[in-house]
Amino acid sequence: MRCLPFIEMQFIGFKEKDMDPGALATYTPTLVRYILVALGLGIVMYLVYRVQIRFGVNGEAATGRALVTPWVIGFAVFSLFPIGASLYLSFTEYNLFKAPEWVGFDNYNELFSVDFATLESREQRSSDALERRYGEIIRVEIGDGGFVIGAKEDAFWRSIKLTLPYAFISVPLGLIASLGVALLLNQKIRGLSFWRVLYYLPAVLPAIATALLWRWIFAPQSGLLNNAFAPVYRLLEIETPRWFTDPNLAMPAFIIISLWGVFGANSVILLAGLKGIPPELYEAADIDGAGNWAKFRNITIPMLSPALFYNLVVSTIGALQVFDVAAFIQTPESVGTFLNWLIYQEAFNFRRMGVASAMGWILLILILGLTMLIFRSSQAWVFYQGTREEATT
């Protein structure tokens, strides 16, 4: 007990000596704002409740709507307003330092300005064949000549050329791989819980740490992959691959990285779908003499189709919105980058908010279009047991 005054004196002395006297003054305005916002939301909730009661709304319903009011306000301020602002900015020229200037469809015209030119010889440079300010996006050599396609915003089209094929290839491969993992984890073997935890780990690892890990694995000189295959390269007299700088290898490298994520949430969702398939269906198929492939094709896939449909939609949206990997794994101009990261660069690195907003809306249209196609096609291959049973009764 005698040491308590000494400890108290030391603690007080530490605070007086080491604490910045201006720290409290720095954070006090922020704390006051938080309190004012909370009080304002409370007043709005009360007013919403009283107005509903005044109009004869049931007390329970009025309470529910009043409690939802803060979320509605947050959604309007932090979601609806930025969406509307980005749509407006896509028709303006805005660099963050001066007021937006209305330019109409000029940003969209710039993005879709494309030029086509023929090549008189293989040695002819694309810049000599294309009009001024147009950069090469596709070059095809045929015989002694060929043709070249250029665009004013060539970086935008190179990002499209990387993002769309990446989505079309990585999503089906990811679905197949996640289905295979789910089937393996659905087997009755010893230590199954350990394997399920192990395969789910990629879903809980930070995306940034994962991107840095893969950047090290694919590093040209010090990377794990190239060092492991160095004897093979020397034996076959192959030059050491430069995965993210070679236009022919960047896409396969990013697709390999994308497969890392299929062992997480996607496999868990499909595993839950497998657990929901009634075992009586397999027993009836065994009685009829069906083999493993027949049961997989006629029972497993139809009954698992809702989970596959969900994974397909979510994976497609995610593949078109790649950001973390693109931010930490830089690629040269000849390779391009993913569209979502290009939008960020245009907005905050080059301060072309109008062009970036236009790119964002084009990306939104791409996502909506592909999602609608998936939904339209679902009527032909997605099986909902309850719906089919109601249709037959």
SEKEBA-973418 format. One record per residue (C-alpha): residue number from 1; residue in one letter; chain; x, y, z. Coordinates in steps of 0.05 Angstrom, whole numbers. Each point is the difference from the previous one (the first is absolute). Layout:
% SEKEBA-973418
+-----+------+------+--------+--------+--------+
! pos ! code ! unit !      u !      v !      w !
+-----+------+------+--------+--------+--------+
! NUM !    A !    A !      X !      Y !      Z !
...
+-----+------+------+--------+--------+--------+
% end
This chain:
% SEKEBA-973418
+-----+------+------+--------+--------+--------+
! pos ! code ! unit !      u !      v !      w !
+-----+------+------+--------+--------+--------+
!   1 !    M !    A !      0 !      0 !      0 !
!   2 !    R !    A !     58 !     47 !     15 !
!   3 !    C !    A !     22 !     -3 !    -73 !
!   4 !    L !    A !    -66 !     27 !    -27 !
!   5 !    P !    A !     16 !     74 !     10 !
!   6 !    F !    A !     66 !    -10 !    -36 !
!   7 !    I !    A !    -35 !    -34 !    -58 !
!   8 !    E !    A !    -52 !     55 !     -3 !
!   9 !    M !    A !     54 !     53 !      1 !
!  10 !    Q !    A !     38 !    -35 !    -56 !
!  11 !    F !    A !    -64 !     -7 !    -41 !
!  12 !    I !    A !    -17 !     74 !      9 !
!  13 !    G !    A !     71 !     19 !    -16 !
!  14 !    F !    A !     -1 !    -43 !    -63 !
!  15 !    K !    A !    -63 !     33 !    -24 !
!  16 !    E !    A !     24 !     70 !     12 !
!  17 !    K !    A !     67 !    -14 !    -32 !
!  18 !    D !    A !    -17 !    -43 !    -60 !
!  19 !    M !    A !    -72 !     18 !    -19 !
!  20 !    D !    A !     -6 !     54 !    -53 !
!  21 !    P !    A !    -42 !     55 !     31 !
!  22 !    G !    A !    -30 !     15 !    -68 !
!  23 !    A !    A !    -23 !    -71 !    -12 !
!  24 !    L !    A !    -65 !      8 !     38 !
!  25 !    A !    A !    -14 !     67 !    -36 !
!  26 !    T !    A !     13 !    -35 !    -66 !
!  27 !    Y !    A !    -51 !    -56 !     11 !
!  28 !    T !    A !    -52 !     41 !     38 !
!  29 !    P !    A !    -32 !     30 !    -63 !
!  30 !    T !    A !     -7 !    -69 !    -32 !
!  31 !    L !    A !    -31 !    -28 !     64 !
!  32 !    V !    A !    -48 !     59 !      3 !
!  33 !    R !    A !    -21 !    -12 !    -73 !
!  34 !    Y !    A !    -13 !    -74 !     15 !
!  35 !    I !    A !    -44 !     20 !     59 !
!  36 !    L !    A !    -38 !     52 !    -41 !
!  37 !    V !    A !    -11 !    -50 !    -57 !
!  38 !    A !    A !    -26 !    -52 !     50 !
!  39 !    L !    A !    -47 !     52 !     32 !
!  40 !    G !    A !    -24 !     22 !    -69 !
!  41 !    L !    A !    -15 !    -72 !    -21 !
!  42 !    G !    A !    -37 !    -11 !     65 !
!  43 !    I !    A !    -43 !     62 !    -12 !
!  44 !    V !    A !    -15 !    -22 !    -71 !
!  45 !    M !    A !    -19 !    -70 !     24 !
!  46 !    Y !    A !    -47 !     31 !     52 !
!  47 !    L !    A !    -32 !     46 !    -51 !
!  48 !    V !    A !    -10 !    -58 !    -49 !
!  49 !    Y !    A !    -33 !    -40 !     55 !
!  50 !    R !    A !    -46 !     57 !     23 !
!  51 !    V !    A !    -21 !     16 !    -72 !
!  52 !    Q !    A !    -20 !    -72 !    -12 !
!  53 !    I !    A !    -39 !     -3 !     65 !
!  54 !    R !    A !    -35 !     65 !    -18 !
!  55 !    F !    A !    -24 !    -33 !    -66 !
!  56 !    G !    A !    -26 !    -61 !     37 !
!  57 !    V !    A !     56 !    -49 !    -16 !
!  58 !    N !    A !      7 !    -60 !     46 !
!  59 !    G !    A !     50 !     12 !     56 !
!  60 !    E !    A !     42 !    -61 !    -15 !
!  61 !    A !    A !      5 !     18 !    -74 !
!  62 !    A !    A !     16 !     72 !     17 !
!  63 !    T !    A !     56 !    -22 !     47 !
!  64 !    G !    A !     30 !    -45 !    -53 !
!  65 !    R !    A !      1 !     55 !    -52 !
!  66 !    A !    A !     29 !     49 !     50 !
!  67 !    L !    A !     56 !    -49 !     17 !
!  68 !    V !    A !     16 !     -9 !    -74 !
!  69 !    T !    A !      4 !     75 !    -11 !
!  70 !    P !    A !     76 !      7 !     16 !
!  71 !    W !    A !     16 !    -54 !    -51 !
!  72 !    V !    A !    -44 !     34 !    -52 !
!  73 !    I !    A !     35 !     66 !     12 !
!  74 !    G !    A !     68 !    -33 !     -4 !
!  75 !    F !    A !    -18 !    -36 !    -64 !
!  76 !    A !    A !    -25 !     65 !    -31 !
!  77 !    V !    A !     61 !     41 !     21 !
!  78 !    F !    A !     56 !    -52 !    -11 !
!  79 !    S !    A !    -29 !    -40 !    -58 !
!  80 !    L !    A !    -54 !     35 !    -40 !
!  81 !    F !    A !     33 !     68 !      2 !
!  82 !    P !    A !     68 !    -25 !    -25 !
!  83 !    I !    A !    -34 !    -40 !    -55 !
!  84 !    G !    A !    -38 !     62 !    -23 !
!  85 !    A !    A !     63 !     43 !      6 !
!  86 !    S !    A !     41 !    -48 !    -41 !
!  87 !    L !    A !    -53 !     -1 !    -55 !
!  88 !    Y !    A !      1 !     76 !     -1 !
!  89 !    L !    A !     77 !      3 !      1 !
!  90 !    S !    A !      4 !    -48 !    -59 !
!  91 !    F !    A !    -29 !     56 !    -43 !
!  92 !    T !    A !     50 !     52 !     26 !
!  93 !    E !    A !     73 !     17 !      1 !
!  94 !    Y !    A !     22 !      1 !     72 !
!  95 !    N !    A !     70 !     -4 !     30 !
!  96 !    L !    A !    -16 !      9 !     75 !
!  97 !    F !    A !     27 !     71 !      2 !
!  98 !    K !    A !    -51 !     39 !    -40 !
!  99 !    A !    A !    -75 !     -4 !     -9 !
! 100 !    P !    A !    -25 !    -54 !    -47 !
! 101 !    E !    A !    -10 !     25 !    -72 !
! 102 !    W !    A !    -56 !    -31 !    -40 !
! 103 !    V !    A !     26 !    -33 !    -64 !
! 104 !    G !    A !    -59 !    -45 !    -17 !
! 105 !    F !    A !     19 !    -67 !    -32 !
! 106 !    D !    A !     72 !     21 !    -14 !
! 107 !    N !    A !     29 !    -49 !     52 !
! 108 !    Y !    A !    -38 !    -58 !    -31 !
! 109 !    N !    A !     19 !     22 !    -70 !
! 110 !    E !    A !     73 !      0 !     22 !
! 111 !    L !    A !     -6 !    -70 !     29 !
! 112 !    F !    A !    -33 !    -28 !    -63 !
! 113 !    S !    A !     42 !     36 !    -51 !
! 114 !    V !    A !     32 !    -58 !    -39 !
! 115 !    D !    A !     42 !      2 !    -64 !
! 116 !    F !    A !     15 !    -56 !    -49 !
! 117 !    A !    A !     60 !      0 !    -47 !
! 118 !    T !    A !     36 !    -49 !    -46 !
! 119 !    L !    A !     74 !    -15 !      5 !
! 120 !    E !    A !     41 !      4 !    -64 !
! 121 !    S !    A !     55 !    -43 !     30 !
! 122 !    R !    A !     16 !    -38 !     64 !
! 123 !    E !    A !     52 !     52 !     18 !
! 124 !    Q !    A !    -48 !     59 !     -3 !
! 125 !    R !    A !    -13 !     30 !     68 !
! 126 !    S !    A !    -72 !      4 !     24 !
! 127 !    S !    A !      9 !     74 !     16 !
! 128 !    D !    A !     16 !     14 !    -73 !
! 129 !    A !    A !    -63 !    -35 !    -24 !
! 130 !    L !    A !    -48 !     27 !     52 !
! 131 !    E !    A !    -26 !     70 !      6 !
! 132 !    R !    A !     33 !     48 !     49 !
! 133 !    R !    A !    -18 !    -11 !     74 !
! 134 !    Y !    A !    -21 !    -72 !    -14 !
! 135 !    G !    A !     37 !    -56 !     36 !
! 136 !    E !    A !      4 !    -72 !    -22 !
! 137 !    I !    A !    -46 !    -50 !     34 !
! 138 !    I !    A !      0 !    -58 !    -51 !
! 139 !    R !    A !     52 !    -15 !    -54 !
! 140 !    V !    A !     -8 !    -58 !    -48 !
! 141 !    E !    A !     54 !    -17 !    -51 !
! 142 !    I !    A !    -21 !    -39 !    -62 !
! 143 !    G !    A !     52 !    -17 !    -51 !
! 144 !    D !    A !     42 !     61 !    -14 !
! 145 !    G !    A !    -52 !     48 !     27 !
! 146 !    G !    A !    -59 !     -2 !     47 !
! 147 !    F !    A !    -44 !     49 !     38 !
! 148 !    V !    A !      0 !     37 !     65 !
! 149 !    I !    A !    -56 !     26 !     44 !
! 150 !    G !    A !     12 !     60 !     44 !
! 151 !    A !    A !    -39 !     45 !     48 !
! 152 !    K !    A !      8 !     68 !     31 !
! 153 !    E !    A !     -7 !    -31 !     70 !
! 154 !    D !    A !     42 !    -61 !    -16 !
! 155 !    A !    A !     11 !    -15 !     74 !
! 156 !    F !    A !    -75 !     -9 !      8 !
! 157 !    W !    A !     -4 !    -50 !    -56 !
! 158 !    R !    A !     61 !    -38 !     24 !
! 159 !    S !    A !    -34 !     -7 !     68 !
! 160 !    I !    A !    -63 !    -26 !    -35 !
! 161 !    K !    A !     43 !    -49 !    -39 !
! 162 !    L !    A !     29 !    -25 !     66 !
! 163 !    T !    A !    -62 !      2 !     45 !
! 164 !    L !    A !    -51 !    -34 !    -44 !
! 165 !    P !    A !     42 !    -61 !    -22 !
! 166 !    Y !    A !     23 !     -6 !     72 !
! 167 !    A !    A !    -73 !     -4 !     24 !
! 168 !    F !    A !    -21 !    -49 !    -56 !
! 169 !    I !    A !     57 !    -48 !     16 !
! 170 !    S !    A !      9 !      6 !     75 !
! 171 !    V !    A !    -73 !     -6 !     19 !
! 172 !    P !    A !    -15 !    -68 !    -33 !
! 173 !    L !    A !     67 !    -28 !     23 !
! 174 !    G !    A !    -15 !     25 !     71 !
! 175 !    L !    A !    -69 !    -32 !      0 !
! 176 !    I !    A !     28 !    -67 !    -24 !
! 177 !    A !    A !     57 !      2 !     52 !
! 178 !    S !    A !    -46 !     21 !     57 !
! 179 !    L !    A !    -49 !    -56 !    -18 !
! 180 !    G !    A !     57 !    -50 !      0 !
! 181 !    V !    A !     24 !     24 !     69 !
! 182 !    A !    A !    -72 !     -3 !     27 !
! 183 !    L !    A !     -8 !    -71 !    -25 !
! 184 !    L !    A !     66 !    -20 !     34 !
! 185 !    L !    A !    -20 !     33 !     65 !
! 186 !    N !    A !    -67 !    -36 !     -2 !
! 187 !    Q !    A !     33 !    -68 !      6 !
! 188 !    K !    A !     -1 !    -40 !     65 !
! 189 !    I !    A !     74 !     -4 !     18 !
! 190 !    R !    A !     41 !      9 !     62 !
! 191 !    G !    A !     22 !     71 !     18 !
! 192 !    L !    A !    -53 !     31 !    -44 !
! 193 !    S !    A !     -8 !     60 !     47 !
! 194 !    F !    A !     74 !     16 !     -7 !
! 195 !    W !    A !     -4 !      0 !    -76 !
! 196 !    R !    A !    -62 !     44 !      0 !
! 197 !    V !    A !     35 !     51 !     43 !
! 198 !    L !    A !     62 !     -4 !    -43 !
! 199 !    Y !    A !    -38 !     12 !    -65 !
! 200 !    Y !    A !    -39 !     57 !     30 !
! 201 !    L !    A !     62 !     39 !     22 !
! 202 !    P !    A !      8 !     38 !    -66 !
! 203 !    A !    A !    -68 !     33 !     14 !
! 204 !    V !    A !     23 !     31 !     65 !
! 205 !    L !    A !     69 !     23 !    -21 !
! 206 !    P !    A !      7 !     75 !    -15 !
! 207 !    A !    A !     -5 !     14 !    -75 !
! 208 !    I !    A !     61 !     46 !      3 !
! 209 !    A !    A !     43 !    -53 !     33 !
! 210 !    T !    A !    -22 !    -50 !    -52 !
! 211 !    A !    A !     17 !     47 !    -57 !
! 212 !    L !    A !     70 !     13 !     29 !
! 213 !    L !    A !     10 !    -75 !      9 !
! 214 !    W !    A !    -16 !    -14 !    -72 !
! 215 !    R !    A !     43 !     57 !    -24 !
! 216 !    W !    A !     59 !    -32 !     36 !
! 217 !    I !    A !    -17 !    -69 !    -28 !
! 218 !    F !    A !     -1 !     26 !    -72 !
! 219 !    A !    A !     60 !     46 !      7 !
! 220 !    P !    A !     47 !    -10 !    -60 !
! 221 !    Q !    A !     66 !     -8 !     39 !
! 222 !    S !    A !    -15 !    -13 !     73 !
! 223 !    G !    A !    -69 !    -32 !     -8 !
! 224 !    L !    A !    -16 !    -68 !     28 !
! 225 !    L !    A !    -29 !    -27 !    -65 !
! 226 !    N !    A !     58 !     19 !    -45 !
! 227 !    N !    A !     51 !    -23 !     50 !
! 228 !    A !    A !    -35 !    -67 !      6 !
! 229 !    F !    A !     -3 !    -10 !    -75 !
! 230 !    A !    A !     69 !     30 !    -15 !
! 231 !    P !    A !     31 !    -70 !    -16 !
! 232 !    V !    A !    -57 !    -14 !    -48 !
! 233 !    Y !    A !     10 !     67 !    -35 !
! 234 !    R !    A !     75 !    -13 !     -8 !
! 235 !    L !    A !    -13 !    -71 !    -24 !
! 236 !    L !    A !    -49 !     23 !    -53 !
! 237 !    E !    A !     40 !     63 !    -14 !
! 238 !    I !    A !    -59 !     44 !     15 !
! 239 !    E !    A !      7 !     72 !     23 !
! 240 !    T !    A !    -24 !     14 !     70 !
! 241 !    P !    A !    -73 !     22 !     -5 !
! 242 !    R !    A !    -17 !     71 !     19 !
! 243 !    W !    A !    -71 !    -14 !     21 !
! 244 !    F !    A !    -29 !     70 !      9 !
! 245 !    T !    A !     40 !     37 !    -52 !
! 246 !    D !    A !     -9 !    -49 !    -58 !
! 247 !    P !    A !    -67 !     13 !    -36 !
! 248 !    N !    A !     -6 !    -74 !    -15 !
! 249 !    L !    A !     10 !    -22 !     73 !
! 250 !    A !    A !    -36 !     54 !     40 !
! 251 !    M !    A !    -69 !    -28 !    -12 !
! 252 !    P !    A !     18 !    -73 !     20 !
! 253 !    A !    A !     34 !     27 !     63 !
! 254 !    F !    A !    -61 !     40 !     21 !
! 255 !    I !    A !    -45 !    -60 !    -14 !
! 256 !    I !    A !     44 !    -44 !     45 !
! 257 !    I !    A !     -6 !     52 !     54 !
! 258 !    S !    A !    -76 !      1 !     -7 !
! 259 !    L !    A !     -4 !    -75 !     12 !
! 260 !    W !    A !     29 !     11 !     69 !
! 261 !    G !    A !    -67 !     29 !     23 !
! 262 !    V !    A !    -43 !    -59 !    -22 !
! 263 !    F !    A !     23 !    -41 !     60 !
! 264 !    G !    A !    -36 !     48 !     47 !
! 265 !    A !    A !    -71 !     25 !     -1 !
! 266 !    N !    A !    -20 !    -31 !    -67 !
! 267 !    S !    A !     17 !    -70 !     23 !
! 268 !    V !    A !    -36 !     10 !     66 !
! 269 !    I !    A !    -64 !     22 !    -36 !
! 270 !    L !    A !      3 !    -60 !    -47 !
! 271 !    L !    A !     15 !    -46 !     59 !
! 272 !    A !    A !    -62 !     26 !     35 !
! 273 !    G !    A !    -39 !    -14 !    -64 !
! 274 !    L !    A !     26 !    -71 !     -2 !
! 275 !    K !    A !    -21 !    -11 !     72 !
! 276 !    G !    A !    -70 !     22 !    -19 !
! 277 !    I !    A !    -10 !    -53 !    -53 !
! 278 !    P !    A !    -47 !    -55 !     27 !
! 279 !    P !    A !     37 !    -66 !      6 !
! 280 !    E !    A !    -63 !    -36 !    -22 !
! 281 !    L !    A !     13 !     23 !    -71 !
! 282 !    Y !    A !     67 !    -35 !     -2 !
! 283 !    E !    A !    -30 !    -62 !     32 !
! 284 !    A !    A !    -55 !     -3 !    -53 !
! 285 !    A !    A !     53 !      9 !    -54 !
! 286 !    D !    A !     41 !    -58 !     29 !
! 287 !    I !    A !    -62 !    -45 !     -2 !
! 288 !    D !    A !     -9 !     19 !    -74 !
! 289 !    G !    A !     73 !    -19 !    -13 !
! 290 !    A !    A !     26 !     70 !    -15 !
! 291 !    G !    A !     75 !     11 !      1 !
! 292 !    N !    A !     39 !     56 !     32 !
! 293 !    W !    A !      0 !     43 !    -63 !
! 294 !    A !    A !    -75 !     -9 !    -10 !
! 295 !    K !    A !    -14 !     20 !     72 !
! 296 !    F !    A !     47 !     60 !     -6 !
! 297 !    R !    A !    -32 !     24 !    -65 !
! 298 !    N !    A !    -74 !    -14 !     17 !
! 299 !    I !    A !     -1 !     13 !     75 !
! 300 !    T !    A !     59 !     39 !     25 !
! 301 !    I !    A !      3 !     54 !    -54 !
! 302 !    P !    A !    -75 !     14 !     -3 !
! 303 !    M !    A !     -8 !      2 !     75 !
! 304 !    L !    A !     63 !     43 !      7 !
! 305 !    S !    A !    -19 !     48 !    -57 !
! 306 !    P !    A !    -27 !     56 !     46 !
! 307 !    A !    A !     67 !      2 !     37 !
! 308 !    L !    A !     38 !     -2 !    -66 !
! 309 !    F !    A !    -44 !     56 !    -26 !
! 310 !    Y !    A !     15 !     43 !     61 !
! 311 !    N !    A !     74 !    -12 !     -5 !
! 312 !    L !    A !     -1 !     15 !    -74 !
! 313 !    V !    A !    -33 !     68 !     10 !
! 314 !    V !    A !     44 !     20 !     59 !
! 315 !    S !    A !     64 !    -25 !    -34 !
! 316 !    T !    A !    -15 !     37 !    -64 !
! 317 !    I !    A !    -12 !     66 !     36 !
! 318 !    G !    A !     63 !    -11 !     41 !
! 319 !    A !    A !     43 !    -17 !    -61 !
! 320 !    L !    A !    -22 !     65 !    -35 !
! 321 !    Q !    A !     17 !     41 !     63 !
! 322 !    V !    A !     71 !    -24 !     14 !
! 323 !    F !    A !     35 !     53 !     40 !
! 324 !    D !    A !     47 !    -25 !     55 !
! 325 !    V !    A !     42 !    -45 !    -45 !
! 326 !    A !    A !      6 !     55 !    -53 !
! 327 !    A !    A !     20 !     52 !     53 !
! 328 !    F !    A !     58 !    -41 !     27 !
! 329 !    I !    A !     23 !    -36 !    -63 !
! 330 !    Q !    A !     18 !     52 !    -51 !
! 331 !    T !    A !      2 !    -16 !    -74 !
! 332 !    P !    A !     33 !     39 !    -57 !
! 333 !    E !    A !    -39 !     42 !    -49 !
! 334 !    S !    A !      3 !    -54 !    -54 !
! 335 !    V !    A !    -37 !    -48 !     46 !
! 336 !    G !    A !    -51 !     49 !     28 !
! 337 !    T !    A !    -35 !     -5 !     66 !
! 338 !    F !    A !    -69 !    -19 !     26 !
! 339 !    L !    A !    -55 !     50 !    -13 !
! 340 !    N !    A !    -18 !     12 !     73 !
! 341 !    W !    A !     72 !     20 !     17 !
! 342 !    L !    A !      5 !     43 !    -63 !
! 343 !    I !    A !    -62 !     38 !     24 !
! 344 !    Y !    A !     35 !     14 !     66 !
! 345 !    Q !    A !     63 !     23 !    -36 !
! 346 !    E !    A !    -38 !     46 !    -47 !
! 347 !    A !    A !    -38 !     31 !     58 !
! 348 !    F !    A !     53 !     10 !     53 !
! 349 !    N !    A !     68 !     -6 !    -35 !
! 350 !    F !    A !    -16 !     39 !    -64 !
! 351 !    R !    A !    -59 !     39 !     31 !
! 352 !    R !    A !    -46 !    -13 !    -59 !
! 353 !    M !    A !    -63 !    -11 !     40 !
! 354 !    G !    A !    -46 !      9 !    -60 !
! 355 !    V !    A !     34 !    -54 !    -41 !
! 356 !    A !    A !      6 !    -46 !     61 !
! 357 !    S !    A !    -75 !      8 !     14 !
! 358 !    A !    A !    -16 !    -17 !    -72 !
! 359 !    M !    A !     43 !    -62 !      5 !
! 360 !    G !    A !    -36 !    -19 !     64 !
! 361 !    W !    A !    -68 !      4 !    -33 !
! 362 !    I !    A !     26 !    -42 !    -59 !
! 363 !    L !    A !     24 !    -52 !     50 !
! 364 !    L !    A !    -68 !      2 !     34 !
! 365 !    I !    A !    -35 !    -12 !    -67 !
! 366 !    L !    A !     47 !    -59 !    -15 !
! 367 !    I !    A !    -15 !    -31 !     68 !
! 368 !    L !    A !    -75 !     10 !     -7 !
! 369 !    G !    A !      0 !    -28 !    -71 !
! 370 !    L !    A !     38 !    -63 !     18 !
! 371 !    T !    A !    -41 !    -10 !     63 !
! 372 !    M !    A !    -65 !      6 !    -39 !
! 373 !    L !    A !     25 !    -51 !    -50 !
! 374 !    I !    A !     15 !    -48 !     57 !
! 375 !    F !    A !    -69 !     11 !     30 !
! 376 !    R !    A !    -34 !    -11 !    -68 !
! 377 !    S !    A !     39 !    -64 !    -11 !
! 378 !    S !    A !    -16 !    -26 !     70 !
! 379 !    Q !    A !    -70 !    -22 !    -23 !
! 380 !    A !    A !     32 !    -53 !    -43 !
! 381 !    W !    A !     48 !    -32 !     51 !
! 382 !    V !    A !    -18 !     21 !     71 !
! 383 !    F !    A !    -45 !    -49 !     37 !
! 384 !    Y !    A !    -42 !     25 !     59 !
! 385 !    Q !    A !    -31 !    -60 !     33 !
! 386 !    G !    A !    -58 !     37 !     33 !
! 387 !    T !    A !    -19 !     35 !    -65 !
! 388 !    R !    A !      0 !    -64 !    -40 !
! 389 !    E !    A !    -42 !    -36 !     53 !
! 390 !    E !    A !    -51 !     57 !     -1 !
! 391 !    A !    A !     -3 !     -3 !    -76 !
! 392 !    T !    A !    -14 !    -75 !      0 !
! 393 !    T !    A !    -56 !      3 !     51 !
+-----+------+------+--------+--------+--------+
% end
